[in-house]
Structure formats: structure tokens, C-alpha cells
């Protein structure tokens, strides 16, 4: 378990930089992640513009999950220094492309349905009886105008 306490501010050292954030060592041998969204008050395109390996930065611990992973925030420290309110941004779970509405061909809508005998409008064909939406004549059998082979 981590000795890093939630709500406490630490002066740490950037140990590694990734495209999603930076890992900061707060206590010797213990580090946490500063997600890219928690590095500054504004959107960051390039993490290298904010910090690099070896830089000393102030961070606040905003959470420790059930697996012992530490969430840190530089943005929280900046907000405190400027007297601005700070709200923790919830990290969205990663999208799963293996099922559900992503990646499952049976659940996707690929546009309008295609029918082999699609005679909407015009005369003739096998569709609903009535003007403009199918044929306008009665079938020779004198039925209702509906067909079962659609």
C-alpha cells in the first residue's frame, strides 16, 4: 500500500513521460500518475511543453484506487495558488471494441435496410396497397393488397 496521502501536496520529481501523462515520485520509491488532463488548467497538446524527466513539480494526491495506483494533480496545486475552485475530473473508462455497440457487427446500423423487392412508390410490385406507396390496383385475387414475401 502507498504512503502517499490523499489531499496532501508533494514536491516531486518527474520520473517518466508518456503520451497520457507523467509519473512523479512524491516519496522516495513511491510514485503516482499525473494524467495529461491534470497537468494544467488548459488543454495540453504536448506534454514536453509542460515538463520533462527530472523536473521538480508540485502535485496533490487526488486519489488512490483499490489496486494502490496513485492519482496526482498539478492542476489542483495551480488552482489553489490562484484561488480558483478545483473539481476532480473523472477519468472515462477505455472504450472496448470487442462487444456492445463497438465492434459487434450484429448490433451496428449500417444505414437504410435493403429489401430485395423494394417497390416503394410507383405502380405494380408487391407492397402495401394504396396510392403512391405501392401499387394502386387491387390484386387479382381481390385480397387486401398486403404481401407476405417482403
Protein Blocks (a to p, Z undefined) as FASTA:
>chain_A
ZZbdghiacddddfbdcfkbccddfbghiacdddfklmpmbdcfblklmpcehiacdddd
fbdcfkopacddfklmmmmmnopacddddddddddfkgcjeopaklpcebjaddfblcee
heedjddedehiacfbdcfklpnopafkZZ
